[in-house]
Amino acid sequence: MSEMSTKAKAGQYLTFQLMSEQYGVAIETVREINQFGEITPVPRTPEYVKGVMNLRGKIIPVVNLRVKFGMDAQDKTRDTCIIVIDTEIGQVGMIVDSVKEVVDLEDNQIEPSPVLGNHSSMHFVRGMGKVDNRVVILVDIVAAFSQDQMGQMANFAEAA
């Protein structure tokens, strides 16, 4: 995974909420959206790894995206969802507060990410989408994880 940030491209984005902020992820990386279900904790995993889940006979790692993004964890609500995305290690579930909608963004609706703090810790932010009167933070969720972290998650799923 490159440390260089690439600007988000025009297209469809699935928007979701973490705390009071809306994020968008390119729709082509999304496999499915599931209700929050049973997650089996795996010992000795990083704090952001909630555990693993059985997705139609396949064991996949599940990450609490709030914790991964440096926010406080929250108890699940009826809106809490798991977005399953495709990665190089297979599918990974991402716990989000709620899923909002799919939006179509044109190039003129996408601004580059502002320079805020440590660039290397924000390299997964690909841009800012302007939707009506709100801002959607466009992210590449996979880029938020290092190669080592992705490898560890693959191992957790295999071990479970």
DSSP file (Angstrom, degrees, kcal/mol; ACC not computed):
  #  RESIDUE AA STRUCTURE BP1 BP2  ACC     N-H-->O    O-->H-N    N-H-->O    O-->H-N    TCO  KAPPA ALPHA  PHI   PSI    X-CA   Y-CA   Z-CA
    1    1 A M              0   0    0      0, 0.0     2,-0.2     0, 0.0   146,-0.1   0.000 360.0 360.0 360.0 129.9    0.0    0.0    0.0
    2    2 A S        -     0   0    0      1,-0.1     0, 0.0     2,-0.1     0, 0.0  -0.449 360.0-146.5 -75.5 143.3    1.4    3.3   -1.0
    3    3 A E  S    S+     0   0    0     -2,-0.2     2,-0.3     2,-0.1    -1,-0.1   0.647  75.1  99.0 -79.8 -15.5    1.9    6.0    1.5
    4    4 A M  S    S-     0   0    0      1,-0.1     2,-0.3     0, 0.0    -2,-0.1  -0.569  77.0-128.4 -75.9 131.4    1.0    8.6   -1.2
    5    5 A S        -     0   0    0     -2,-0.3     2,-0.4   108,-0.0   119,-0.1  -0.617  19.1-155.7 -78.7 133.9   -2.6    9.8   -1.0
    6    6 A T        -     0   0    0     -2,-0.3     3,-0.1   117,-0.3     2,-0.1  -0.915  24.2-109.2-109.9 140.7   -4.5    9.6   -4.2
    7    7 A K        -     0   0    0     -2,-0.4   120,-0.2     1,-0.1   119,-0.1  -0.356  37.7-101.8 -68.8 143.5   -7.5   11.9   -4.7
    8    8 A A        -     0   0    0    118,-2.3     2,-0.3   103,-0.2    -1,-0.1  -0.318  39.0-133.1 -60.4 146.0  -10.9   10.3   -4.6
    9    9 A K        -     0   0    0      1,-0.1    96,-0.1    -3,-0.1    -1,-0.1  -0.681  25.7 -90.5-102.5 156.8  -12.4    9.8   -8.1
   10   10 A A  S    S+     0   0    0     -2,-0.3     2,-0.3    94,-0.1    96,-0.2  -0.319  80.0  84.0 -59.9 147.1  -15.9   10.7   -9.3
   11   11 A G  E    S-A  105   0A   0     94,-2.1    94,-3.0    -3,-0.1     2,-0.4  -0.970  79.2 -32.2 151.8-164.4  -18.4    7.8   -8.8
   12   12 A Q  E     -A  104   0A   0     -2,-0.3    15,-2.3    92,-0.2     2,-0.4  -0.711  49.3-171.5 -93.8 139.4  -20.7    6.2   -6.3
   13   13 A Y  E     -AB 103  26A   0     90,-2.6    90,-2.8    -2,-0.4     2,-0.6  -0.991  21.7-135.9-130.4 135.6  -19.9    6.2   -2.6
   14   14 A L  E     -AB 102  25A   0     11,-2.8    11,-2.1    -2,-0.4     2,-0.4  -0.806  29.1-148.9 -84.4 123.9  -21.6    4.4    0.2
   15   15 A T  E     + B   0  24A   0     86,-3.5    85,-3.0    -2,-0.6    86,-0.5  -0.771  21.3 171.7 -99.9 143.0  -22.0    6.9    3.0
   16   16 A F  E     -AB  99  23A   0      7,-2.4     7,-3.2    -2,-0.4     2,-0.4  -0.935  25.4-118.5-142.9 164.2  -21.9    5.9    6.7
   17   17 A Q  E     +AB  98  22A   0     81,-3.0    80,-1.6    -2,-0.3    81,-1.1  -0.882  20.8 177.1-113.9 138.2  -21.8    7.6   10.0
   18   18 A L  E >  S- B   0  21A   0      3,-2.2     3,-2.1    -2,-0.4     2,-0.1  -0.976  75.7 -39.4-131.7 120.9  -19.2    7.5   12.8
   19   19 A M  T 3  S-     0   0    0     -2,-0.4    47,-0.0     1,-0.3    52,-0.0  -0.432 123.6 -30.7  55.1-127.5  -20.1    9.8   15.7
   20   20 A S  T 3  S+     0   0    0     -2,-0.1     2,-0.3    -3,-0.1    -1,-0.3   0.384 119.7  95.0-100.0   5.0  -21.5   12.9   14.1
   21   21 A E  E <   -B   18   0A   0     -3,-2.1    -3,-2.2   115,-0.0     2,-0.4  -0.717  64.1-140.0-101.2 146.8  -19.4   12.7   10.9
   22   22 A Q  E     -Bc  17 136A   0    113,-0.5   115,-2.6    -2,-0.3     2,-0.3  -0.874  19.3-171.0-103.6 137.9  -20.3   11.1    7.6
   23   23 A Y  E     -Bc  16 137A   0     -7,-3.2    -7,-2.4    -2,-0.4     2,-0.4  -0.841   8.1-150.2-120.7 157.7  -17.8    9.1    5.6
   24   24 A G  E     -Bc  15 138A   0    113,-2.6   115,-2.8    -2,-0.3     2,-0.4  -0.996   7.3-169.8-133.0 139.4  -17.9    7.7    2.1
   25   25 A V  E     -Bc  14 139A   0    -11,-2.1   -11,-2.8    -2,-0.4   115,-0.1  -0.980  40.5 -94.6-126.2 139.5  -16.3    4.6    0.7
   26   26 A A  E >   -B   13   0A   0    113,-0.5     3,-1.9    -2,-0.4     4,-0.4  -0.274  32.2-134.4 -54.9 128.9  -16.2    3.7   -3.0
   27   27 A I  G >  S+     0   0    0    -15,-2.3     3,-1.3     1,-0.3    -1,-0.2   0.779  99.2  67.9 -60.8 -28.5  -19.1    1.4   -3.7
   28   28 A E  G 3  S+     0   0    0    -16,-0.3    -1,-0.3     1,-0.3    -2,-0.1   0.696  97.3  53.5 -69.0 -15.7  -17.0   -1.0   -5.8
   29   29 A T  G <  S+     0   0    0     -3,-1.9    57,-2.4    56,-0.1     2,-0.5   0.607  89.9  94.4 -89.5 -11.4  -15.1   -2.0   -2.6
   30   30 A V  E <   +F   85   0B   0     -3,-1.3    55,-0.3    -4,-0.4     3,-0.1  -0.691  45.3 178.1 -87.5 126.0  -18.3   -2.9   -0.7
   31   31 A R  E     -     0   0B   0     53,-3.3     2,-0.3    -2,-0.5    54,-0.2   0.881  64.1 -36.5 -88.2 -47.9  -19.5   -6.5   -0.8
   32   32 A E  E     -F   84   0B   0     52,-1.4    52,-3.0     2,-0.0     2,-0.4  -0.978  48.0-118.7-166.5 170.4  -22.5   -6.2    1.4
   33   33 A I  E     -F   83   0B   0     -2,-0.3     2,-0.3    50,-0.2    50,-0.2  -0.992  32.2-174.6-123.5 128.8  -24.1   -4.5    4.4
   34   34 A N  E     -F   82   0B   0     48,-3.0    48,-2.9    -2,-0.4     2,-0.1  -0.884  28.6-108.6-123.1 153.2  -25.2   -6.6    7.4
   35   35 A Q  E     -F   81   0B   0     -2,-0.3     2,-0.3    46,-0.2    46,-0.2  -0.404  56.8 -83.7 -67.1 156.6  -27.0   -6.0   10.6
   36   36 A F        +     0   0    0     44,-1.1     2,-0.1    41,-0.2    -1,-0.1  -0.507  67.3 166.8 -65.0 122.8  -24.8   -6.3   13.7
   37   37 A G        -     0   0    0     -2,-0.3     2,-0.3     1,-0.1    -1,-0.1  -0.393  41.1 -38.8-123.2-160.2  -24.7  -10.0   14.5
   38   38 A E        -     0   0    0     -2,-0.1     2,-0.4    16,-0.1    16,-0.4  -0.512  53.2-171.8 -72.7 127.1  -22.8  -12.4   16.6
   39   39 A I        -     0   0    0     -2,-0.3    14,-0.2    14,-0.1    -3,-0.0  -0.984  14.5-144.2-121.7 129.4  -19.1  -11.6   16.8
   40   40 A T  B     -G   52   0B   0     12,-3.1    12,-2.3    -2,-0.4   120,-0.0  -0.830  20.5-129.8 -94.8 118.6  -16.6  -14.0   18.4
   41   41 A P        -     0   0    0      0, 0.0    10,-0.2     0, 0.0     9,-0.1  -0.362  15.2-149.4 -65.0 145.7  -13.8  -12.3   20.2
   42   42 A V    >   -     0   0    0      7,-0.2     3,-0.7     8,-0.1     7,-0.1  -0.981  21.6-118.9-117.1 123.9  -10.3  -13.5   19.4
   43   43 A P  T 3  S+     0   0    0      0, 0.0     8,-0.0     0, 0.0     0, 0.0  -0.197  89.1  18.2 -62.1 151.7   -7.7  -13.3   22.2
   44   44 A R  T 3  S+     0   0    0      1,-0.2     3,-0.1     3,-0.0     0, 0.0   0.819  88.6 137.4  61.1  36.5   -4.6  -11.1   21.8
   45   45 A T    <   -     0   0    0     -3,-0.7    -1,-0.2     4,-0.1   108,-0.0  -0.743  63.4 -85.2-105.0 159.9   -5.8   -9.1   18.9
   46   46 A P    >   -     0   0    0      0, 0.0     3,-1.6     0, 0.0    -1,-0.1  -0.207  44.0-106.9 -58.8 156.8   -5.4   -5.3   18.6
   47   47 A E  T 3  S+     0   0    0      1,-0.3    17,-0.1    20,-0.1    20,-0.1   0.823 118.2  57.2 -56.8 -35.0   -8.0   -3.2   20.3
   48   48 A Y  T 3  S+     0   0    0     19,-0.1    16,-3.2    15,-0.1     2,-0.8   0.652  86.2  89.2 -74.9 -14.2   -9.7   -2.2   17.0
   49   49 A V  E <   - H   0  63B   0     -3,-1.6    14,-0.3    14,-0.2    -7,-0.2  -0.760  55.5-173.4 -86.6 112.9  -10.3   -5.9   16.1
   50   50 A K  E     -     0   0B   0     12,-1.8     2,-0.3    -2,-0.8    13,-0.2   0.804  49.1 -98.8 -74.9 -29.8  -13.7   -6.8   17.6
   51   51 A G  E     - H   0  62B   0     11,-1.4    11,-3.0   -10,-0.2     2,-0.3  -0.997  47.9 -54.7 148.8-147.3  -13.3  -10.5   16.6
   52   52 A V  E     -GH  40  61B   0    -12,-2.3   -12,-3.1    -2,-0.3     2,-0.3  -0.920  38.3-158.2-130.3 156.8  -14.5  -12.7   13.8
   53   53 A M  E     - H   0  60B   0      7,-2.4     7,-2.5    -2,-0.3     2,-0.8  -0.958  23.5-117.9-133.9 155.1  -17.9  -13.5   12.4
   54   54 A N  E     - H   0  59B   0    -16,-0.4     2,-0.8    -2,-0.3     5,-0.2  -0.832  28.3-172.6 -92.8 112.3  -19.3  -16.4   10.3
   55   55 A L  E >  S- H   0  58B   0      3,-3.5     3,-1.3    -2,-0.8    -2,-0.0  -0.844  73.5 -41.1-109.8  94.3  -20.5  -15.0    7.0
   56   56 A R  T 3  S-     0   0    0     -2,-0.8    -1,-0.2     1,-0.3     3,-0.1   0.912 124.4 -39.1  49.9  50.3  -22.3  -17.8    5.3
   57   57 A G  T 3  S+     0   0    0      1,-0.2     2,-0.5     0, 0.0    -1,-0.3   0.362 119.7 106.3  88.2  -5.3  -19.8  -20.4    6.3
   58   58 A K  E <   -H   55   0B   0     -3,-1.3    -3,-3.5     2,-0.0     2,-0.5  -0.927  64.9-137.0-110.6 130.2  -16.7  -18.1    5.8
   59   59 A I  E     +H   54   0B   0     -2,-0.5    -5,-0.2    -5,-0.2    98,-0.0  -0.740  29.3 177.6 -86.7 122.8  -14.9  -16.7    8.9
   60   60 A I  E     -H   53   0B   0     -7,-2.5    -7,-2.4    -2,-0.5    32,-0.2  -0.953  30.2-111.6-126.3 146.8  -14.0  -13.0    8.4
   61   61 A P  E     -H   52   0B   0      0, 0.0    32,-3.0     0, 0.0     2,-0.4  -0.438  27.8-149.4 -71.3 149.4  -12.3  -10.5   10.7
   62   62 A V  E     -Hi  51  93B   0    -11,-3.0   -12,-1.8    30,-0.2   -11,-1.4  -0.989   9.3-162.8-125.8 129.3  -14.5   -7.7   12.1
   63   63 A V  E     -Hi  49  94B   0     30,-3.1    32,-3.2    -2,-0.4     2,-1.0  -0.890  21.6-132.1-113.0 137.4  -13.0   -4.3   12.9
   64   64 A N  E  >  - i   0  95B   0    -16,-3.2     4,-2.3    -2,-0.4     3,-0.2  -0.797  21.2-163.1 -84.3 104.6  -14.5   -1.5   15.0
   65   65 A L  H  > S+     0   0    0     30,-1.3     4,-2.1    -2,-1.0     6,-0.2   0.810  84.8  59.9 -65.2 -30.3  -14.0    1.4   12.6
   66   66 A R  H  4>S+     0   0    0     29,-0.5     5,-3.2     2,-0.2    -1,-0.2   0.957 109.6  42.6 -58.2 -49.9  -14.5    4.0   15.4
   67   67 A V  H >45S+     0   0    0     -3,-0.2     3,-1.7     1,-0.2    -2,-0.2   0.906 112.5  53.3 -65.8 -42.0  -11.6    2.5   17.4
   68   68 A K  H 3<5S+     0   0    0     -4,-2.3    -1,-0.2     1,-0.3    -2,-0.2   0.861 108.9  50.2 -61.1 -35.1   -9.4    2.2   14.3
   69   69 A F  T 3<5S-     0   0    0     -4,-2.1    -1,-0.3    -5,-0.2    -2,-0.2   0.341 125.1-103.3 -86.9   7.5  -10.0    5.9   13.5
   70   70 A G  T < 5S+     0   0    0     -3,-1.7    -3,-0.2     1,-0.3     2,-0.2   0.682  79.2 128.6  83.8  18.7   -9.1    6.9   17.1
   71   71 A M      < -     0   0    0     -5,-3.2    -1,-0.3    -6,-0.2     2,-0.2  -0.588  66.7 -90.4-100.0 166.5  -12.6    7.5   18.4
   72   72 A D        -     0   0    0     -2,-0.2    -1,-0.1     1,-0.1    -5,-0.0  -0.519  45.5-111.3 -72.3 142.4  -14.3    6.1   21.5
   73   73 A A        -     0   0    0     -2,-0.2     2,-0.4    -7,-0.1    -1,-0.1  -0.339  33.3-152.7 -67.6 157.0  -16.1    2.8   21.1
   74   74 A Q        -     0   0    0     -2,-0.0     3,-0.1     3,-0.0    -8,-0.1  -0.977  20.4-104.8-133.2 146.1  -19.9    2.9   21.4
   75   75 A D        -     0   0    0     -2,-0.4     2,-0.0     1,-0.1     5,-0.0  -0.362  52.3 -94.9 -62.6 149.7  -22.4    0.3   22.5
   76   76 A K        -     0   0    0      2,-0.1     2,-0.2     3,-0.0    -1,-0.1  -0.362  42.7-167.7 -69.9 149.4  -24.3   -1.1   19.5
   77   77 A T    >   -     0   0    0     20,-0.2     3,-0.8    -3,-0.1   -41,-0.2  -0.646  43.2 -91.2-121.4-179.0  -27.7    0.5   18.6
   78   78 A R  T 3  S+     0   0    0      1,-0.2   -42,-0.1    -2,-0.2    -2,-0.1   0.716 127.8  53.1 -69.8 -16.7  -30.4   -0.7   16.3
   79   79 A D  T 3  S+     0   0    0    -44,-0.1    20,-0.4    19,-0.1    -1,-0.2   0.600  79.3 117.3 -90.6 -12.8  -28.7    1.3   13.5
   80   80 A T    <   +     0   0    0     -3,-0.8   -44,-1.1    18,-0.1     2,-0.3  -0.334  44.4 178.7 -60.3 131.9  -25.2   -0.3   14.0
   81   81 A C  E     -FJ  35  96B   0     15,-2.0    15,-2.4   -46,-0.2     2,-0.5  -0.846  30.1-130.7-131.0 165.2  -24.2   -2.1   10.8
   82   82 A I  E     -FJ  34  95B   0    -48,-2.9   -48,-3.0    -2,-0.3     2,-0.6  -0.978  17.5-157.0-118.6 117.4  -21.3   -4.1    9.5
   83   83 A I  E     -FJ  33  94B   0     11,-2.8    11,-2.2    -2,-0.5     2,-0.6  -0.842  11.0-149.7 -91.6 121.6  -20.1   -3.1    6.1
   84   84 A V  E     -FJ  32  93B   0    -52,-3.0   -53,-3.3    -2,-0.6   -52,-1.4  -0.831  19.7-174.5 -95.4 122.2  -18.3   -6.1    4.4
   85   85 A I  E     -FJ  30  92B   0      7,-2.7     7,-2.1    -2,-0.6     2,-0.4  -0.824  25.5-116.7-116.3 156.0  -15.5   -4.9    2.1
   86   86 A D  E     + J   0  91B   0    -57,-2.4     2,-0.2    -2,-0.3     5,-0.2  -0.765  40.3 167.0 -88.8 132.6  -13.2   -6.8   -0.3
   87   87 A T  E >   - J   0  90B   0      3,-1.7     3,-1.3    -2,-0.4     0, 0.0  -0.794  53.3 -93.7-133.2 177.4   -9.5   -6.6    0.5
   88   88 A E  T 3  S+     0   0    0      1,-0.3     3,-0.1    -2,-0.2    -2,-0.0   0.696 127.0  50.2 -68.7 -16.6   -6.4   -8.4   -0.7
   89   89 A I  T 3  S-     0   0    0      1,-0.4     2,-0.3     3,-0.0    -1,-0.3   0.402 124.0 -99.2 -97.6   2.2   -6.8  -10.8    2.3
   90   90 A G  E <  S- J   0  87B   0     -3,-1.3    -3,-1.7     2,-0.0    -1,-0.4  -0.819  73.0 -10.4 113.2-157.8  -10.4  -11.5    1.5
   91   91 A Q  E     - J   0  86B   0     -2,-0.3     2,-0.4    -5,-0.2    -5,-0.2  -0.547  56.7-172.7 -83.7 144.4  -13.5  -10.0    3.1
   92   92 A V  E     - J   0  85B   0     -7,-2.1    -7,-2.7    -2,-0.2     2,-0.4  -0.999  17.6-134.8-134.6 135.7  -13.3   -7.8    6.2
   93   93 A G  E     -iJ  62  84B   0    -32,-3.0   -30,-3.1    -2,-0.4     2,-0.5  -0.747  14.8-161.1 -92.2 138.7  -16.3   -6.5    8.3
   94   94 A M  E     -iJ  63  83B   0    -11,-2.2   -11,-2.8    -2,-0.4     2,-0.5  -0.975  12.1-140.7-122.0 118.0  -16.3   -2.9    9.4
   95   95 A I  E     +iJ  64  82B   0    -32,-3.2   -30,-1.3    -2,-0.5   -29,-0.5  -0.660  28.4 174.7 -79.9 126.2  -18.6   -1.9   12.3
   96   96 A V  E     - J   0  81B   0    -15,-2.4   -15,-2.0    -2,-0.5   -78,-0.2  -0.896  41.5-118.3-127.8 159.1  -20.1    1.6   11.7
   97   97 A D  S    S-     0   0    0    -80,-1.6     2,-0.3    -2,-0.3   -20,-0.2   0.908  89.6 -26.0 -63.9 -42.4  -22.7    3.6   13.6
   98   98 A S  E     -A   17   0A   0    -81,-1.1   -81,-3.0   -18,-0.2     2,-0.4  -0.966  56.2-119.7-166.4 155.5  -25.1    3.6   10.7
   99   99 A V  E     -A   16   0A   0    -20,-0.4   -83,-0.3    -2,-0.3   -66,-0.0  -0.873  28.4-178.3-100.2 136.1  -25.3    3.4    6.9
  100  100 A K  E     -     0   0A   0    -85,-3.0     2,-0.3    -2,-0.4    -1,-0.2   0.895  41.7 -56.5 -99.9 -72.9  -26.8    6.4    5.2
  101  101 A E  E     -     0   0A   0    -86,-0.5   -86,-3.5   -88,-0.1     2,-0.5  -0.958  42.6 -94.6-163.6 172.1  -27.1    6.3    1.4
  102  102 A V  E     -A   14   0A   0     -2,-0.3     2,-0.4   -88,-0.2   -88,-0.2  -0.929  43.0-168.0-101.9 127.5  -25.3    5.8   -1.9
  103  103 A V  E     -A   13   0A   0    -90,-2.8   -90,-2.6    -2,-0.5     2,-0.6  -0.899  18.8-136.2-117.9 147.3  -24.3    9.1   -3.4
  104  104 A D  E     -A   12   0A   0     -2,-0.4     2,-0.5   -92,-0.2   -92,-0.2  -0.898  24.9-166.6 -97.9 121.8  -23.1   10.0   -6.9
  105  105 A L  E     -A   11   0A   0    -94,-3.0   -94,-2.1    -2,-0.6     2,-0.2  -0.939   6.0-155.6-114.5 132.1  -20.2   12.4   -6.8
  106  106 A E    >   -     0   0    0     -2,-0.5     3,-2.0   -96,-0.2     4,-0.3  -0.565  37.1-101.3 -92.7 163.9  -18.8   14.3   -9.8
  107  107 A D  G >  S+     0   0    0      1,-0.3     3,-1.6    -2,-0.2    -1,-0.1   0.869 122.5  57.7 -53.4 -39.5  -15.3   15.6  -10.0
  108  108 A N  G 3  S+     0   0    0      1,-0.3    -1,-0.3     3,-0.0    -3,-0.0   0.569 102.1  56.4 -73.0  -5.9  -16.5   19.2   -9.1
  109  109 A Q  G <  S+     0   0    0     -3,-2.0    21,-3.0     1,-0.0     2,-0.5   0.374  94.8  80.8 -99.7   1.8  -18.0   17.9   -5.9
  110  110 A I  E <   -D  129   0A   0     -3,-1.6    19,-0.2    -4,-0.3  -100,-0.1  -0.940  57.3-173.3-117.7 122.3  -14.7   16.4   -4.6
  111  111 A E  E     -D  128   0A   0     17,-2.9    17,-2.7    -2,-0.5  -103,-0.2  -0.800  34.0-100.9-105.4 151.1  -12.0   18.5   -3.0
  112  112 A P        -     0   0    0      0, 0.0    15,-0.2     0, 0.0    14,-0.1  -0.290  51.1 -87.3 -63.5 158.3   -8.6   17.2   -2.0
  113  113 A S        -     0   0    0     13,-0.2     2,-0.1    12,-0.2  -108,-0.0  -0.436  46.0-118.0 -65.4 137.8   -8.0   16.3    1.6
  114  114 A P        -     0   0    0      0, 0.0     2,-0.9     0, 0.0    -1,-0.1  -0.422  29.6-104.0 -71.7 155.4   -6.9   19.2    3.7
  115  115 A V        +     0   0    0     -2,-0.1     2,-0.5     1,-0.0     3,-0.1  -0.726  52.9 165.8 -82.5 109.4   -3.5   19.0    5.3
  116  116 A L        -     0   0    0     -2,-0.9     6,-0.0     2,-0.1    -3,-0.0  -0.950  50.9 -55.7-130.2 110.7   -4.4   18.3    9.0
  117  117 A G  S    S+     0   0    0     -2,-0.5     2,-0.6     3,-0.0     5,-0.1  -0.246 113.0  16.2  64.4-143.4   -1.7   17.1   11.3
  118  118 A N    >>  -     0   0    0      1,-0.2     3,-0.8    -3,-0.1     4,-0.7  -0.539  62.3-157.4 -73.8 112.6    0.4   14.1   10.6
  119  119 A H  G >4 S+     0   0    0     -2,-0.6     3,-1.2     1,-0.2     4,-0.4   0.878  89.9  57.4 -58.0 -41.0    0.0   13.1    6.9
  120  120 A S  G 34 S+     0   0    0      1,-0.3     3,-0.5     2,-0.2    -1,-0.2   0.800 105.3  50.6 -66.8 -26.6    1.0    9.5    7.4
  121  121 A S  G <4 S+     0   0    0     -3,-0.8    -1,-0.3     1,-0.2    -2,-0.2   0.620 116.6  41.4 -83.3 -10.9   -1.8    9.0    9.9
  122  122 A M  S X< S+     0   0    0     -3,-1.2     3,-2.2    -4,-0.7    -2,-0.2   0.223  76.3 114.2-115.7  11.8   -4.4   10.5    7.5
  123  123 A H  T 3   +     0   0    0     -3,-0.5  -117,-0.3    -4,-0.4    -1,-0.1   0.684  69.6  64.3 -62.6 -17.6   -3.2    8.9    4.3
  124  124 A F  T 3  S+     0   0    0     -3,-0.2    16,-2.7    -4,-0.1     2,-0.6   0.601  78.1  95.8 -82.5 -10.6   -6.4    6.9    3.9
  125  125 A V  E <   - E   0 139A   0     -3,-2.2    14,-0.3    14,-0.2   -12,-0.2  -0.728  52.4-178.8 -80.2 118.5   -8.5   10.1    3.6
  126  126 A R  E     -     0   0A   0     12,-2.9  -118,-2.3    -2,-0.6     2,-0.3   0.574  52.2 -51.9 -98.2 -12.1   -8.9   10.5   -0.2
  127  127 A G  E     - E   0 138A   0     11,-1.2    11,-2.7  -120,-0.2     2,-0.5  -0.954  52.9 -84.2 162.5-179.9  -10.9   13.7   -0.3
  128  128 A M  E     -DE 111 137A   0    -17,-2.7   -17,-2.9    -2,-0.3     2,-0.4  -0.978  34.6-151.4-120.9 121.2  -13.9   15.7    0.8
  129  129 A G  E     -DE 110 136A   0      7,-3.5     7,-2.8    -2,-0.5     2,-0.7  -0.758   6.4-144.1 -93.8 137.1  -17.2   15.2   -1.0
  130  130 A K  E     + E   0 135A   0    -21,-3.0     2,-0.5    -2,-0.4     5,-0.2  -0.889  24.4 172.4-102.3 112.8  -19.7   18.0   -1.1
  131  131 A V  E >   - E   0 134A   0      3,-2.3     3,-2.5    -2,-0.7     2,-0.2  -0.969  63.4 -51.7-124.0 114.4  -23.2   16.7   -0.9
  132  132 A D  T 3  S-     0   0    0     -2,-0.5     0, 0.0     1,-0.3     0, 0.0  -0.405 120.3 -25.9  53.4-122.4  -26.0   19.3   -0.6
  133  133 A N  T 3  S+     0   0    0     -2,-0.2     2,-0.3    -3,-0.1    -1,-0.3   0.115 123.7  82.8-106.5  22.1  -24.8   21.4    2.4
  134  134 A R  E <  S- E   0 131A   0     -3,-2.5    -3,-2.3     2,-0.0     2,-0.4  -0.833  70.2-126.2-125.1 163.7  -22.7   18.8    4.1
  135  135 A V  E     - E   0 130A   0     -2,-0.3     2,-0.5    -5,-0.2  -113,-0.5  -0.907  15.4-160.7-109.2 133.9  -19.2   17.4    3.8
  136  136 A V  E     -cE  22 129A   0     -7,-2.8    -7,-3.5    -2,-0.4     2,-0.7  -0.969  18.2-134.6-113.4 124.1  -18.6   13.6    3.4
  137  137 A I  E     -cE  23 128A   0   -115,-2.6  -113,-2.6    -2,-0.5     2,-0.5  -0.686  20.4-145.7 -80.1 116.0  -15.1   12.4    4.3
  138  138 A L  E     +cE  24 127A   0    -11,-2.7   -12,-2.9    -2,-0.7   -11,-1.2  -0.732  25.6 179.6 -89.2 123.3  -14.0   10.1    1.5
  139  139 A V  E     -cE  25 125A   0   -115,-2.8     2,-0.7    -2,-0.5  -113,-0.5  -0.878  37.2-142.7-126.9 152.9  -11.9    7.3    2.7
  140  140 A D    >>  -     0   0    0    -16,-2.7     3,-0.6    -2,-0.3     4,-0.6  -0.917  23.3-166.8-106.7  97.7  -10.1    4.2    1.4
  141  141 A I  G >4 S+     0   0    0     -2,-0.7     3,-1.4     1,-0.3     4,-0.3   0.875  83.2  56.1 -58.7 -40.2  -10.7    1.9    4.4
  142  142 A V  G >4 S+     0   0    0      1,-0.3     3,-1.7     2,-0.2    -1,-0.3   0.877 101.1  58.3 -60.8 -37.0   -8.1   -0.7    3.3
  143  143 A A  G <4 S+     0   0    0     -3,-0.6    -1,-0.3     1,-0.3    -2,-0.2   0.650  90.3  72.5 -69.0 -13.7   -5.4    2.0    3.2
  144  144 A A  G << S+     0   0    0     -3,-1.4     2,-0.4    -4,-0.6    -1,-0.3   0.641  93.4  67.6 -72.4 -12.8   -6.1    2.7    6.9
  145  145 A F  S <  S-     0   0    0     -3,-1.7     2,-0.1    -4,-0.3   -77,-0.0  -0.876  81.5-130.6-111.3 139.9   -4.4   -0.6    7.7
  146  146 A S     >  -     0   0    0     -2,-0.4     4,-2.3     1,-0.1     5,-0.2  -0.339  32.6-104.8 -76.0 166.7   -0.7   -1.5    7.2
  147  147 A Q  H  > S+     0   0    0      1,-0.2     4,-2.4     2,-0.2     5,-0.2   0.905 124.0  52.1 -57.4 -41.9    0.3   -4.6    5.4
  148  148 A D  H  > S+     0   0    0      1,-0.2     4,-2.6     2,-0.2    -1,-0.2   0.917 108.4  49.9 -62.2 -44.0    1.2   -6.1    8.8
  149  149 A Q  H  > S+     0   0    0      2,-0.2     4,-2.2     1,-0.2    -1,-0.2   0.902 111.1  48.9 -63.4 -40.5   -2.2   -5.3   10.2
  150  150 A M  H  X S+     0   0    0     -4,-2.3     4,-2.0     2,-0.2    -1,-0.2   0.908 111.6  50.1 -64.7 -40.6   -3.9   -6.9    7.2
  151  151 A G  H  X S+     0   0    0     -4,-2.4     4,-2.0     1,-0.2    -2,-0.2   0.899 108.9  51.8 -63.6 -40.6   -1.8  -10.0    7.6
  152  152 A Q  H  X S+     0   0    0     -4,-2.6     4,-2.3     1,-0.2    -1,-0.2   0.914 108.5  51.0 -61.5 -42.9   -2.6  -10.2   11.3
  153  153 A M  H  X S+     0   0    0     -4,-2.2     4,-2.1     1,-0.2    -1,-0.2   0.886 107.8  52.3 -64.7 -37.7   -6.3  -10.0   10.5
  154  154 A A  H  X S+     0   0    0     -4,-2.0     4,-2.1     1,-0.2    -1,-0.2   0.909 110.3  49.3 -62.0 -40.6   -6.0  -12.8    7.9
  155  155 A N  H  X S+     0   0    0     -4,-2.0     4,-2.7     2,-0.2    -2,-0.2   0.880 107.5  54.0 -66.3 -38.4   -4.3  -14.9   10.6
  156  156 A F  H  X S+     0   0    0     -4,-2.3     4,-2.0     1,-0.2    -1,-0.2   0.936 110.0  47.6 -59.6 -45.9   -7.0  -14.2   13.2
  157  157 A A  H  < S+     0   0    0     -4,-2.1    -1,-0.2     1,-0.2    -2,-0.2   0.904 113.7  47.0 -64.4 -41.4   -9.7  -15.4   10.7
  158  158 A E  H  < S+     0   0    0     -4,-2.1    -1,-0.2     1,-0.2    -2,-0.2   0.904 111.6  50.9 -66.4 -40.3   -7.7  -18.5    9.9
  159  159 A A  H  <        0   0    0     -4,-2.7    -1,-0.2     1,-0.3    -2,-0.2   0.843 360.0 360.0 -66.9 -32.9   -7.0  -19.3   13.6
  160  160 A A     <        0   0    0     -4,-2.0    -1,-0.3    -5,-0.2    -2,-0.2   0.500 360.0 360.0 -74.5 360.0  -10.7  -19.0   14.5
